[in-house]
Amino acid sequence: MTPRTSDDLLAYGNYVDGVDIGSDKWVHVLSMEAMLGDSFQSLRLKRDLDRGTLDPATLAPGVVVGRVALADEEINRRALAAAAKAAVEWRTFPLDARFDILARVHDAAREHEDELIRMLTLEGHPLELAKWEFAGILEATSEPAREFLRDQLWREYKTEDGRRRIVRRQPDGVVCVNPPANAPMASSLLAALAMASGNAVVVRAPRTAPLGAMYAMREIIAPLLETAGAPAGTLNVVCGHPAPLLKLWLESPHVNDIMYFGSVEPGLKFEQKCVAARKKPILELAGNDSVLVWADADLDHAADAIVEGFFGSGQLCMIPNQVLAHPDIADDLIERVAARARAMRPGLPDTEGVVLSPVLRHDGFHAFFDDAITKGATLITGGRGLALDGTPDDTGFFLEPTVLRVDGLAKAREIDAVREETFFPLIPIVVPEPGENGPELLSALIHFVNTNTYGLRNSMWAKDPAVIDRYVAEVVNGGLLKVNESHISFVSPLPSHGGTGVTGGVFGEANYPVLRTTHLQGVAVSDGDRAPRYR
């Protein structure tokens, strides 16, 4: 059962070896309404609550929505030891018994839909974005996804004389998960699916936003494992700072894989540390996704997909970050995108229709913006701060969705906002030089996509089958390609995460956690009544 405080606030201890462990140190979670209403006062309240000098019961209802116990080093070490012990037993369970967890997660998520979406809004995600993330949970555990993954885990063949030949994927062992602070619950749920292939999992609930991850693990995953008879320690969830936990994971002999969500520079350095420590790194780093719009595209549909790049105010990795627009339709497309951008409004996360999120570091946005304008980009719309009510305000928490026009393909990557992920509501639309057309222009655009140092998702809008076929055949960059579809939608059994280049590191590819946390193994079995045969 979930422990709760006397005033019915959600309260979770660290979950280790099947037991909730409390602490004398707690991390408190305040409502987004409180944070956006008076940020400085809210930060002071949170500081006093976390220090234990303020009782949450003395505050007005709704200010504090929950708290999570902070783990110390002893608890973190116990979690790893429990996972190592459980992994040895859990991997001996029949594959179908373990794999059935995916179907159970799917059903449990549907049963907890309202509360899961609420938890996502408590993390600061707008309601529309929370519904999208929830849809991703369902797609990742849907029947088509389960069929594909099950088929990948075990394939068996028989020779004419009855010998068995098996190609299977075996669990790596203990998988540690470091989810991102901007999407901890959804990322934790995705990573926890690695249990279906026989791994034990240790999840770090981020200290800055621990409640959603704790809720999902304790209210959905843990009860399902208990029902399945999984050993205690198959799932462990601890709340703490990333640096000491990551160091502990690297040094521990219990740990096999580390799934790391984060930005590029620290992520690639961490990859090197993993290899040196003989841990498998599974990286989910930044994205700088492109949308290519050809001359015959449906421009309204393309514009709808492009402004998905403003969802969450651009603070997501798998959204459109840049557009490559055919010169013949560029003006019309830019006008449609700008009109949609101007219609977007900020608001509280639980408000219907809101897709913009608060942006804490406006200085980063203005650095990208100023660089682009200085290097010749044209401002189409946006560029200012916004208050919660949508009025322009340089001190507001929000930013206007911003559209830039960049003329010329050859030097487009001299602009930081084209070359790098921005993580802000800022979309540059690159228009190739006039005069380029036909196969030569398509070749140049495909080359531009393939030479992107990032490689998460890429998408295209076009009608000509020959153009589409060339794009699909020749684009090798990225973990997911989409043609004439929503850029951000989840579509099973296709992967939702993972990619090439700096997105996934040296070992990067599309990421199914059920598969990435395993290794291939071949098995040959005969009845023993025949002589060994070497040829």
Buried (B, 14 or more C-beta within 10 A) or exposed (E): EEEEBEEEBBBBBBBBBBEBBEBEEBBBBBBBBBBBEEEEEBEEBBEEBBEEEBEBEEBEEEBBBBBBBBBBEEBBBBBBBBBBBBBEBBBEBEBEEBBBBBBBBBEBBEEBBEBBBBBBBBBBBBBBBBBBBBEBBBBBBBEEBBEBBBEBBBEEEEEEEEBEEBBBBBBBBBBBBBBBBBBBBBBBBBBBBBBBBBBBBBBBBBBEBBBBBBBBBBBBBBEBBEEBEBBBBBBBBBBBEBEEBBEBBBEBEBBBBBBBBBBBEEBBEBBEBBBEBEBBBBBBBBBBBBBBBBBBBEBEBBBBBBBBBBBBBBBBBBBBBBBBBBBBBBEEBBBBBBEBBBEBBBBBBBEEEBBBBBBEEBEBBBBBBEBBBEBBBBEBBBBBBBBBEBEEBEEBBBBBBBBBBBBEBEEBBBBBBBBBBBBBBBBBBBBBEEEBEEEEBBEBBBEBBBEBBBBBBBBBBBEEEEBBEBBEEEBEBBBBBBBBBBBBBBBBBBBBBBBBBBBBBEEBBBBBBBBBBBBEEEEEEBEEEEEEEEE
